Amino acid sequence: MAGHCDRRRDVCAQWTQNEYTVKYQPGTQGTFAEQSTSGLHYGDATPDFDGTPTGNPGWSFAGWSPAVADKVTGDAVYVAQWTQNEYTVKYQPGTQGTFAEQSTGSLHYGDATPDFDGTPTGNPGWSFAGWSPAVAEKVTGNAVYVAQWTQNEYTVKYQPGNAAGNVCGAEHRKLHYGDATPDFDGMPMGNPGWSFAGWSPAVADKATGDATYVAQWAQIPYTVTYMPGEHGTFTPQSTLELHYNDNTPARRKTATGLTFSGWSPAVAEKVTGNAVYVAQWTQNEYTVKYQPGAQGTFVEQSTGNLHYGDATPDFDGTPTGNPGWSFAGWSPAVAEKVTGDATYVAQWKQNEYTVTYAPGEHGAFEEQKTEGLHYGDDTPGFNGEPEGNDGWLFAGWSPEVAETVTGDIIYEAQWEEIVIVPTPTVPLGPVVTPTPGATQTPAPTLSPEPTVQVPEESVPAALPVTGEQSQDWMFLAGALVLAAGAILLVFRKRKPGVK
C-alpha cells in the first residue's frame, strides 16, 4: 500500500494498488478452455491468449469481444467470436476428362456433399474411374474432387458370319483408342459356292472401341455348259445362275449317225463350280435289209457295216414273188442315203387277169370277157353255146381251156365247115371195103334228101373200092347218114367250155 501526503495539512492518504484479472472465454463455438490471468495491475500489458483459439468444426475464430486492450485497465473478460465457414466443393475433369469443372459454394460444415451433375465424360478411349479423393458424404471443408481415368482396352473380333463362312474366329486384344485396327490374318475362306463379300460393319482404320466384324458372303453363280463336241449336232446349251450343290441340269444329246458315249469330263451329280461338258461320240454302224414280204420268194438280203450318209445299197437282182403277184416297190421307200438301220419290205400287188372267149374267124357270138380274176381262180366258163356262122360247126377252143386262171388269156373258138351234099343213090350189092390209099368212088344218090358231110376223121371209110359195087351198098349208105345225123345232134347239144 502506498500513501499520498498533503503537506499543507500534514495529512497523508494511504493507497492500495488494485489487482486485475484478464480472462479469455471460448464463447458459443469455441472449444478451448477458458484462460484466466490474475494479479495484473493497471497499466500492465494485457496478457495474450495462450495458443490459438479453437472452435467447433465449420467455424472460424473472428476475434475477441470486446477487442483486447493493449493495457490492463481493470478486470477484463474477452469472449471469442466465431464466424461460420462457407465451403466450396469442386469437381474437376482431371487429365482425360472433357467436362467443365463444377463448383458448389456456400456450403457449411456437415452439409451433404453435392453430387456431380451429370456423367463425367472423358476423352475417347478413357473410362471414368472415380474421384480423387473419394467424395465425402458430408462437407467438412473446401473440397476438390478430381476425376480419375482408366485407358480402355479394346478387342477387335473377326467372325465367320452365317453358315456360308468357315473363318476361324480371330481376336485382337488390349487395343487402345486410336490404335490401327489390326487386319484379318490371311484370306477369309467360305464354304464351297460362296465368295467373301466384305465385313459388316466395314472395318475402321482406327480402333474406337470393341468391334466385331462379321464376314459377309455372296453366293457364287455358276454356269454349266454342254458342248456338242466334234460330231454333235445340237446347239451348245448353257444354264446360268446355278449355285453350289444344285442338281446338275440334264441335256439332250443328238448327233446324226453317231451314238452318244458320254460327257468329258463325266457330269457331276451336283454343281460345284463352272463346268463345260463336251459330248463324246461313237460312229454308228447300220444294216440295210431287203425282205421279201408276204408274197416275195427271194431270200432276204442284208448289208452291214454301213455309216450315216453312205449310199443305200441296191437290191441285188430283181425281186421275185409268188405267181399272180407283181412287185410294187419297197416299204418304206428306199432312201438315197443311209440314216440308220433300215428294213425295206417288198410290196406286192395281186395281178388281175382277164379271160376272153373270142368268136374266132367263123364265130357269130360276141366276145365274152371276165375281168378281175386272180391267179388260181377257177377259169370262168363260156356263157351260153358258141354259135358260128352258117355252115360252120364249133370244134373247141384254142388253146384248150385251163381249169384255173394263170394269167390273161384269150380262148379262140375253133370251127369246122359243114359240107351239104346230095344223097347218092346206093346200089344194091355187097359193100366192098376200100383198100387204103385207093381212090373212093362217090356213092350213088339214093334219094333227093340232102345229107351232111362231116369231117373225115368222124366218118369211117365205107365206100366201095373203085369200080366195085355191092348189093348191100344202099343199106350201108343209109347207116352212114343216120350216123352223121347222130354226130351232128351230139355236137349241137354239147356246151363246150362251160364248167
C-alpha positions in Angstrom: 0.0 0.0 0.0 1.3 3.4 -0.8 0.3 6.8 0.8 0.0 10.3 -0.5 0.6 13.2 1.9 -1.0 16.6 1.7 1.8 18.8 3.1 -0.5 21.7 3.7 -2.3 19.9 6.2 0.2 17.4 7.2 -2.4 14.8 6.2 -1.2 11.7 4.2 -3.7 9.4 2.2 -3.0 5.8 2.1 -3.5 3.7 -1.2 -3.7 0.1 -2.1 -2.8 -1.0 -5.8 -5.6 -2.8 -7.5 -5.1 -6.3 -8.9 -6.9 -7.1 -12.0 -7.8 -10.4 -13.8 -8.0 -10.9 -17.6 -10.0 -13.8 -18.9 -10.3 -15.4 -22.4 -13.5 -17.4 -22.8 -14.4 -19.7 -25.8 -17.8 -18.2 -26.5 -20.6 -20.2 -28.2 -18.5 -22.1 -30.7 -15.1 -22.2 -29.0 -13.7 -25.5 -27.9 -10.7 -24.2 -25.9 -10.7 -24.0 -22.1 -11.1 -20.6 -20.6 -7.8 -18.9 -19.8 -7.6 -16.5 -16.8 -4.6 -14.3 -15.8 -4.9 -12.5 -12.4 -2.6 -10.2 -10.3 -2.5 -7.7 -13.0 -2.2 -4.1 -12.3 -3.4 -1.2 -14.1 -1.3 -0.4 -17.0 0.2 -3.8 -17.3 0.3 -5.2 -20.8 -2.8 -7.2 -21.4 -1.6 -10.8 -21.5 -2.1 -12.7 -24.8 -4.3 -15.7 -25.3 -2.1 -18.7 -24.9 -2.3 -20.6 -28.1 -4.8 -20.5 -30.9 -8.4 -20.2 -30.2 -10.1 -23.4 -31.4 -13.6 -23.7 -32.2 -16.2 -26.2 -33.5 -15.7 -27.6 -37.0 -17.0 -25.2 -39.6 -16.4 -22.2 -37.5 -13.5 -19.8 -37.8 -12.2 -17.6 -34.9 -13.3 -14.0 -35.6 -11.6 -12.1 -32.7 -12.5 -11.2 -29.2 -15.3 -9.3 -27.8 -14.5 -6.8 -26.7 -11.3 -6.2 -28.5 -8.3 -6.9 -26.4 -6.9 -3.7 -25.0 -3.2 -3.2 -25.1 -3.0 -2.3 -21.4 -4.8 -3.6 -18.3 -7.2 -1.1 -17.0 -9.3 -3.4 -14.9 -10.7 -6.8 -14.9 -11.4 -7.9 -18.4 -13.3 -10.9 -20.0 -12.6 -11.4 -23.6 -15.1 -13.7 -25.3 -14.1 -15.5 -28.5 -16.2 -14.6 -31.5 -16.8 -17.1 -34.3 -17.8 -16.9 -37.9 -19.4 -20.0 -39.6 -17.3 -21.2 -42.5 -18.6 -21.3 -46.1 -17.0 -24.1 -48.1 -16.8 -24.8 -51.8 -16.9 -28.3 -53.3 -15.3 -28.6 -56.8 -15.4 -31.4 -59.4 -12.5 -31.2 -61.8 -12.1 -33.2 -65.1 -8.5 -34.3 -64.4 -6.1 -35.2 -67.2 -8.5 -37.0 -69.6 -11.9 -35.5 -68.6 -13.8 -33.4 -71.1 -16.4 -31.9 -68.9 -16.3 -28.4 -67.4 -15.4 -28.0 -63.8 -18.4 -27.9 -61.5 -18.2 -25.8 -58.3 -20.7 -25.5 -55.5 -20.1 -22.8 -52.8 -21.8 -21.5 -49.6 -21.7 -24.9 -48.1 -21.4 -25.4 -44.4 -19.8 -28.0 -42.3 -21.9 -31.1 -42.2 -23.9 -30.3 -45.3 -24.4 -33.2 -47.6 -21.7 -33.1 -50.3 -23.4 -32.1 -53.5 -23.3 -34.8 -56.3 -21.7 -34.3 -59.7 -24.3 -33.0 -62.1 -24.5 -35.5 -65.0 -22.0 -38.1 -66.1 -18.3 -37.5 -66.1 -17.2 -37.5 -69.8 -13.6 -38.2 -70.9 -11.5 -38.3 -74.0 -12.3 -41.2 -76.4 -10.6 -44.4 -75.2 -10.8 -43.5 -71.5 -13.3 -44.6 -68.9 -14.2 -42.7 -65.7 -12.6 -44.5 -62.7 -13.9 -42.3 -59.8 -12.8 -39.2 -57.9 -9.7 -38.4 -56.1 -10.1 -38.0 -53.2 -13.2 -40.1 -52.7 -16.2 -37.9 -52.4 -17.2 -37.5 -48.7 -20.7 -37.8 -47.7 -20.6 -34.6 -45.7 -18.9 -31.3 -46.2 -16.0 -30.8 -43.8 -14.3 -28.0 -45.7 -13.4 -26.9 -49.1 -13.0 -29.9 -51.3 -11.7 -30.5 -54.8 -12.6 -33.8 -56.3 -10.5 -34.7 -59.4 -11.9 -37.2 -62.0 -9.7 -40.3 -62.4 -9.5 -42.1 -65.7 -8.5 -45.6 -66.9 -7.4 -46.1 -70.5 -9.8 -48.5 -72.2 -8.5 -51.8 -73.7 -10.5 -52.9 -76.7 -10.9 -56.1 -78.5 -11.4 -56.5 -82.3 -13.0 -59.7 -83.4 -13.4 -61.2 -86.9 -16.3 -63.7 -87.1 -17.2 -66.0 -90.0 -20.9 -65.0 -90.2 -23.6 -67.3 -91.3 -23.3 -70.9 -92.4 -21.5 -69.8 -95.6 -18.3 -68.9 -93.8 -15.7 -71.1 -92.3 -13.4 -68.4 -91.0 -11.9 -69.3 -87.6 -12.8 -66.6 -85.1 -9.9 -64.2 -84.7 -9.5 -61.8 -81.7 -7.0 -58.9 -81.1 -7.0 -57.8 -77.5 -5.5 -54.8 -75.5 -6.0 -52.3 -78.2 -6.3 -48.6 -77.3 -8.3 -45.9 -78.8 -6.7 -44.7 -81.9 -4.6 -47.8 -82.5 -4.6 -49.0 -86.1 -7.3 -51.7 -86.5 -5.4 -55.0 -87.0 -6.1 -56.7 -90.3 -7.6 -60.2 -90.6 -4.8 -62.6 -90.8 -5.0 -64.4 -94.1 -7.8 -64.6 -96.6 -11.4 -65.2 -95.4 -12.5 -68.6 -96.7 -16.1 -69.5 -97.2 -18.0 -72.7 -97.7 -18.0 -74.1 -101.3 -20.1 -72.0 -103.6 -19.7 -68.7 -101.5 -17.3 -65.9 -102.1 -16.2 -63.3 -99.5 -18.0 -60.0 -99.9 -16.5 -57.9 -97.2 -17.1 -57.2 -93.5 -20.1 -55.9 -91.6 -19.6 -53.2 -90.4 -16.8 -52.0 -92.6 -13.5 -52.3 -90.9 -12.5 -48.9 -89.4 -8.9 -47.7 -89.9 -8.5 -47.0 -86.1 -9.8 -48.7 -83.0 -12.5 -46.7 -81.3 -13.9 -49.4 -79.1 -14.7 -53.0 -79.0 -15.5 -54.1 -82.6 -16.9 -57.3 -84.1 -16.6 -57.6 -87.8 -18.7 -60.3 -89.4 -17.8 -61.8 -92.7 -20.3 -61.3 -95.5 -20.8 -63.8 -98.2 -22.2 -63.8 -101.7 -23.4 -67.0 -103.3 -21.4 -67.6 -106.4 -23.4 -68.1 -109.6 -22.1 -70.9 -111.8 -22.7 -71.8 -115.4 -23.0 -75.4 -116.7 -22.4 -75.7 -120.5 -23.0 -78.7 -122.7 -20.9 -78.6 -125.9 -21.7 -80.8 -128.9 -18.1 -81.9 -129.4 -16.6 -82.8 -132.8 -19.7 -84.6 -134.2 -22.6 -83.3 -132.2 -25.4 -81.5 -133.9 -27.1 -79.8 -131.0 -26.6 -76.2 -130.1 -24.4 -75.6 -127.1 -26.6 -75.2 -124.0 -25.7 -73.1 -121.0 -27.6 -72.9 -117.8 -26.8 -69.8 -115.8 -27.3 -68.7 -112.2 -26.7 -72.2 -110.7 -25.4 -72.5 -107.2 -23.2 -74.9 -105.4 -24.9 -78.2 -104.7 -27.7 -77.6 -107.2 -28.6 -80.6 -109.2 -26.6 -80.5 -112.5 -29.2 -79.8 -115.2 -29.7 -82.6 -117.8 -29.1 -82.1 -121.5 -30.5 -84.0 -124.5 -27.8 -85.2 -126.8 -28.2 -85.9 -130.5 -25.8 -86.4 -133.4 -26.7 -87.8 -136.8 -25.1 -91.2 -137.4 -23.4 -91.3 -134.1 -24.1 -92.8 -130.7 -23.6 -90.7 -127.7 -20.9 -92.3 -125.5 -20.9 -89.9 -122.6 -19.5 -86.5 -121.5 -16.0 -85.4 -120.9 -15.5 -84.8 -118.1 -18.2 -87.0 -116.5 -21.2 -85.0 -115.4 -21.2 -84.4 -111.7 -24.4 -85.0 -109.9 -24.2 -81.7 -108.1 -23.0 -78.3 -109.2 -19.6 -77.4 -107.7 -18.5 -74.6 -110.0 -18.5 -73.5 -113.6 -18.4 -76.6 -115.8 -18.2 -77.4 -119.5 -19.2 -80.9 -120.6 -18.2 -82.0 -124.1 -20.2 -84.7 -125.8 -18.3 -87.8 -126.9 -19.5 -89.8 -129.9 -19.0 -93.3 -131.5 -19.8 -93.7 -135.2 -22.8 -96.0 -135.7 -22.7 -99.0 -138.0 -26.0 -99.6 -139.7 -27.6 -102.5 -141.6 -29.8 -102.3 -144.6 -32.1 -105.3 -145.2 -34.4 -106.2 -148.1 -37.1 -108.6 -147.1 -39.5 -110.5 -149.4 -42.7 -109.5 -147.6 -45.9 -111.6 -147.7 -45.7 -112.6 -151.4 -42.0 -112.5 -152.1 -40.0 -115.6 -153.0 -36.5 -114.2 -152.9 -34.1 -114.6 -149.9 -33.6 -111.7 -147.6 -30.6 -109.6 -148.5 -28.7 -107.8 -145.7 -25.8 -105.3 -145.9 -24.0 -104.3 -142.7 -21.2 -102.0 -141.6 -22.8 -99.0 -143.2 -22.3 -95.5 -141.9 -24.5 -92.5 -141.9 -24.5 -90.8 -145.3 -23.4 -93.9 -147.2 -25.3 -94.6 -150.4 -28.0 -97.1 -149.7 -27.0 -100.3 -151.3 -29.3 -101.5 -154.1 -31.2 -104.8 -154.1 -29.1 -107.3 -155.9 -31.2 -108.7 -158.7 -34.9 -108.5 -159.4 -37.4 -109.1 -156.6 -39.4 -112.2 -157.4 -42.8 -113.1 -156.0 -45.4 -115.8 -155.9 -47.4 -116.4 -159.1 -50.1 -113.8 -159.6 -48.3 -111.1 -157.8 -46.3 -108.2 -159.2 -43.6 -106.3 -157.3 -44.9 -102.8 -156.3 -41.9 -101.3 -154.6 -40.4 -101.1 -151.1 -41.9 -100.1 -147.9 -40.7 -97.7 -146.7 -39.4 -96.1 -149.9 -35.7 -96.8 -150.2 -33.7 -93.7 -149.1 -30.8 -92.5 -151.2 -28.5 -92.3 -148.2 -28.1 -94.4 -145.1 -29.5 -92.7 -142.0 -29.8 -95.7 -139.7 -30.8 -99.3 -139.6 -33.3 -99.9 -142.4 -35.6 -102.7 -143.4 -37.2 -102.4 -146.7 -40.1 -104.8 -147.2 -41.1 -105.8 -150.7 -44.7 -104.7 -151.6 -46.8 -106.8 -153.9 -49.8 -106.2 -156.0 -52.1 -109.0 -156.8 -52.4 -109.3 -160.6 -55.9 -109.0 -162.1 -56.4 -111.2 -165.1 -58.9 -111.3 -167.9 -60.2 -114.4 -169.5 -61.6 -113.8 -173.0 -63.7 -116.1 -175.2 -63.2 -114.8 -178.8 -65.5 -116.0 -181.6 -62.6 -116.7 -183.9 -62.8 -116.5 -187.7 -66.3 -118.0 -188.1 -67.9 -117.4 -184.7 -71.2 -115.5 -184.6 -71.3 -114.8 -180.9 -69.9 -111.6 -179.2 -66.6 -111.8 -177.4 -67.0 -112.5 -173.7 -64.6 -111.1 -171.2 -64.3 -111.8 -167.4 -62.1 -109.3 -165.6 -60.7 -109.0 -162.1 -59.6 -112.6 -161.9 -56.7 -113.7 -159.8 -54.1 -116.4 -160.1 -55.6 -119.8 -159.2 -59.2 -118.7 -159.6 -61.4 -121.3 -161.4 -61.5 -120.4 -165.1 -64.9 -119.0 -165.8 -66.9 -121.0 -168.4 -68.3 -119.6 -171.6 -71.8 -118.2 -171.0 -74.1 -120.0 -173.4 -73.3 -122.0 -176.5 -70.7 -120.9 -179.0 -72.6 -120.1 -182.2 -70.9 -120.0 -185.5 -71.7 -118.7 -188.9 -73.9 -120.7 -191.1 -72.1 -123.8 -192.4 -69.7 -123.9 -189.5 -69.6 -126.3 -186.6 -67.9 -125.4 -183.2 -64.8 -127.5 -182.8 -63.5 -126.4 -179.4 -61.2 -123.6 -178.0 -57.7 -122.8 -178.8 -55.8 -123.1 -176.5 -57.6 -125.6 -174.5 -59.5 -124.1 -171.6 -57.4 -124.5 -168.4 -59.0 -125.4 -165.1 -57.6 -122.4 -163.2 -56.5 -118.8 -164.1 -52.8 -118.3 -164.5 -52.8 -115.0 -166.4 -54.6 -113.1 -169.1 -55.7 -115.4 -171.8 -57.9 -115.4 -174.9 -59.6 -118.6 -175.8 -60.5 -118.5 -179.5 -63.3 -120.6 -180.9 -62.3 -123.2 -183.5 -64.7 -124.2 -186.3 -65.2 -127.0 -188.8 -67.0 -126.2 -192.0 -70.3 -128.2 -192.6 -70.5 -129.5 -196.2 -74.0 -130.3 -197.6 -74.0 -132.8 -200.4 -76.8 -134.6 -202.3 -77.8 -138.0 -201.1 -76.3 -140.5 -203.5 -78.2 -143.5 -204.9 -77.0 -146.5 -203.1 -76.6 -149.5 -205.4 -77.6 -152.9 -204.1 -74.8 -155.3 -203.7 -72.2 -156.2 -201.3 -70.1 -153.5 -199.7 -66.6 -153.6 -200.6 -64.1 -152.3 -198.1 -61.9 -149.9 -199.8 -58.2 -150.5 -200.0 -56.2 -148.0 -198.0 -54.8 -145.4 -200.4 -57.3 -146.3 -203.1 -59.5 -143.7 -204.7 -63.0 -143.7 -203.3 -65.9 -143.5 -205.7 -68.9 -141.4 -204.5 -71.9 -143.5 -203.8 -74.9 -143.0 -206.0 -77.8 -140.9 -204.8 -80.5 -142.9 -203.1 -83.0 -140.1 -202.7 -83.3 -136.4 -203.2 -82.9 -135.7 -199.4 -79.7 -133.8 -198.7 -77.0 -135.2 -196.4 -74.4 -133.5 -194.2 -70.7 -134.1 -194.9 -68.8 -134.4 -191.6 -65.1 -134.3 -191.1 -63.2 -137.2 -192.4 -61.9 -138.3 -189.1 -65.5 -138.6 -187.8 -66.8 -140.9 -190.6 -65.4 -144.3 -191.2 -64.3 -145.2 -194.7 -67.1 -147.4 -196.1 -67.2 -146.6 -199.8 -66.7 -149.4 -202.3 -63.4 -149.9 -204.0 -63.0 -148.2 -207.3 -65.2 -149.9 -209.8 -66.7 -152.3 -207.3 -70.4 -152.3 -206.3 -72.3 -154.4 -203.8 -75.9 -155.1 -203.4 -75.7 -154.0 -199.8 -74.3 -150.6 -200.7 -77.6 -148.8 -200.2 -78.1 -150.2 -196.8 -74.6 -149.1 -195.8 -75.2 -145.6 -197.1 -78.4 -145.2 -195.0 -76.5 -146.3 -192.0 -73.9 -143.7 -192.7 -76.5 -141.0 -193.0 -78.0 -141.9 -189.7 -74.6 -141.9 -188.0 -73.8 -138.5 -189.4 -77.0 -137.1 -188.1 -76.4 -138.5 -184.7 -73.0 -137.0 -184.6 -74.4 -133.6 -185.6 -77.0 -133.8 -182.9 -74.4 -134.6 -180.3 -72.2 -131.6 -181.3 -75.2 -129.3 -181.3 -76.2 -130.3 -177.8 -72.7 -130.1 -176.3 -71.7 -126.9 -174.3 -68.0 -126.7 -174.8 -66.1 -124.7 -172.2 -68.9 -124.5 -169.6 -68.0 -125.9 -166.3 
